[in-house]
Amino acid sequence: MKLKRIGSSIYLFILLLISLLFFNLFFKESNPFTERKINHSNSLPTVLHPIVKERTNQLVQQAADKGIVIVITDGFRSADDQNRLYEKGRSAEGSIVTYAKGGESYHNFGLAIDFALKTPSGKVIWDMEYDGNKNGKADWTEVVSLAKTLGFEWGGDWAKFKDYPHLQMDFGLTIADLQNGERPAKSSLTADTQ
């Protein structure tokens, strides 16, 4: 009688284990922005990360579908380019546009883009109130909303330095992680589009 109960317990345990494995394989949602799929590399990227590039293309298309033309004004940026930008408002003419030196920006790792709006006359603008598609909503707000749906973080949400044209995907990695050679996986998933 005791052997029968032990056998039943083992059987139930194995059944529970198989059920958990089945659930994880078939029903667990995969999210490339929260799962840390890491590659290690000593070399620095020279282009946008494939997922960032794919999502950028989707953003441009989804905005166009709403009658909004956006221009990607910056994507991957080298450390030298970043240093030149950092000097604006410091040792070079202009206003301060960044607090990140070369190697301290997600742009330097191919994980960020900057955007602007394009008017029907072809003028590139950074007007956050502009409503070119005449639907009563600022085009900028509509683009940011689309970008967030695609997995981008918006620089306008930052507490300290607001960077309104900036969109990035950090894949759970800090700048320190990236500087230490950690890289997000290069596999790409197609975003759900609405």
Secondary structure, DSSP 4 states (H G I P E B T S, - for coil): -HHHHHHHHHHHHHHHHHHHHHHHHHTSPP-TTTS--EEE-SSPP-S--HHHHHHHHHHHHHHHHTT-EEEEEE----HHHHHHHHHBTTTBSS----S--TTSSGGGGT-EEEEEEE-TTS-EE--TT--TT-SSS-HHHHHHHHHHHTTPEEGGG-SSS--TTEEE--TT--HHHHHTTEEE-----PPP--
